């Protein structure tokens, strides 16, 4: 059973989520909140597997709520937004969100995403993350984080990180580097561990912030 807290300041949206998730026996909504402050309190008290988080809310927005929940280790956070280039989403990803979905995402995709996040995966496709980064940190600027952090990686791990940032799946990385998929998974795990990253989403963000790759680079 995957426990979920739904956070949205619109009752109609919460009702929609209840209807969608209620149709799946492995998903259980254990709490609802109408603002970020309530979300933080519920996450701390209920410790759900996933918090489904709106970003634009009163009292405390979803970005700050996400950061507090992740820092507390209470739950994983899946951000919901109306616009795919919402300026809040990049901040939420930096704050530790496991990804984001649009509010018009088909119900079956939402369910799959919740299951993926609960199992420890990220649900933002790197290509979509790249579009966000293109807009919010890539407007002609240079690196915004010291690339020395990448010195922790081997040459092969840097290659893998670069391909992750370009949006390749493990299968595609394996084909590109002539490695087995199991070997690629091992490299990805080591990259996340060495750089203290939660998931592939944060790996993509770091690759951009350190200048390993940059907007518009194929």
N, C-alpha and C positions, 0 to 999 in steps of 0.2 A: 504494500500500500504506500502510495506517494502522497505525503501531506503537503497541502498548498495553502498559503495565505494570499488572498486577492486584495490588491491595493489600488483603488481608483476613487476619485472624488465624485464620480457620477454613479448614482445608484443603478441607472439603466445598464451601464457597462458591467457592473458587478453582477447584476441579474443575468446578463448574457453569459458571463463566464460560469456562473452557477449552473446554467442550463447545459452548456457545452460539457463541462467537466463532470457533471452529475451523471452523464450517460456512460461513464467509463468506471467500472468497478475498482480499478487499481488507483484511481485518483480521488482524493478526499479533500474538500475545502474545510480547513479546520478553523479559519478565522477570516474576517474581512476588516478592512480599514479604509477610511475616507481621506486620510492625509498621511504624510510621511512620519510624523511623530507617533501616531497610532501604530503604524507599520513596524517601527523600531521596537515599540513596547511589546507588540504581539510576537514578533520574531524572537525576542529575548525570552518571553514567557512560554511560547508554544514550541519553539525551535522546529519549524516545519522544514521539510526537505527543500522546498522552493518557495520564494516569495515572487509573485507575479506583480510587478511594480510599474505603476504609471509614473510619468516624470513631472508633469505640470500639475501641482496640487497646492492647496493652501497650507499654512502653518509650517510645514517642512516639505521641500520638494523631493522628488524621487531620487535625485542625484545624491543629496546629502544623506537621505535615508539609506540608500544603497551602500554608501561608504561606511556608515555606522554599523549596518548589519553585517557586512563582510568583515570589518575589523573585529567585530565581536565574535566572529565565527559561528553566528547563529544559524545561518542558512545560505543557500545559494540564491542569487537574484537574477530573474529574467525580466528585462525592461520592455515595456510596451509603449509605443509612441505612435502618434498620428502621422508624422512625416518621416520619411526614410533618411532625411538629412537634418533632423532636429539637432539644434546646437547643443542640447542637453545630453545627447546620446554619447558623444565622445567623452564627456566628463564622467558619465556613468560607467563606461568601459574602463576608464582610468581608475575609477573607484572600486573596481573589482567585479562588476556585473559579468555574468557568464554569457552575455549576449543580449540581443534585442530582437523584437518582432514588431511588425506594423500591426495596428489594431484591426486592420481589415484582413489579417492573415486567415486563411481558411481554417475552420475548426480542427480538422484532422492534423494540420500542420502545427497548430498550437499544442495539441495533445502530444504529438511526437516530440516537440521541443521541450515540453515539461518533463517528459520521460528522459530525454537526453541530458538535460541539465541535472536532474536528480541522480543520474548515473555518473556524473562528473564531467560530461562533455560540454563543449561550447556550442551554441546554436547560431552564431552569426557567421555567415559565409565570409571568408576572408576578402572576397571581391567587394562585398558591401562595406565591410570595415574599411577597405582601402578607399572607397569613395568618400567615406566620412573623413578619413585622414587627409585625403586630397584637399578637402575643403577647409578643414580646421587647423591643420598644422603644416600644410604644404604649399601655401601661397608664396612661393619664391623664397621662403626662409630656409635657413640651414638647420642642422641638427639642434634639437632643444634639450638633449641629454648627452652626457659624456659617453662616448663610444667605448671608453676603457672597460666598461662593464662586460663588453663582449669578449674581452681577453680571457675570460673564464672558459670560453668554448674552444674546442679543437677546430681545425680547419674544416673538417667534415661537418661538424655541428653547425658552423657558420653557414655552410652551403645549405644545409637542411633548413635552417632558420630563414634564409633568404627565399627559399622556395615556398615555405609556409606563408611568408609575407606576400608572395606573388599569387597566392590563392590555390596552390596545388594541394591535392589530397595526399594522404600517405601512399596510396597506390600510384599516383602520378609521380610523386617524388622518387619512389622506388624505381620506376621505369626510367626516369631522367638520369638518375645516378647509378643505374645498373646494380641496385641493391635489392635484397628481399624486403618484403613489406614488414616482416618482423624486425629486421634490422633498423628500418626507418622508425618504427614505433619505439624502439630502444633509444635511438638518437633523440626523438622528440621528448621522451620522458626525461632524458638527461638534461636537455636544454631547459625544460621547465624547472627542473630541480636546481640546476646551477644558477639560474637567473631569478629564482624565487618567484616564478610566475604561476598563476592559477590554471591557465589553459591557453589554447592556441590564440584566442582573441588577444590576450595581453602580450603574447609573443609577437603578433603582427604590429600592435601598437609600439612595442619596444623597438622593433626593426625600423620603423619610421622615425621614431624619436631620436634614435642614435645615428640616423643617416645611412644605415646599412642598405636601405632602399629608399626611394623617394617617389613622390607622385609623378605619374606619367611614364615611369620606367617599366617597360614591358617585362 
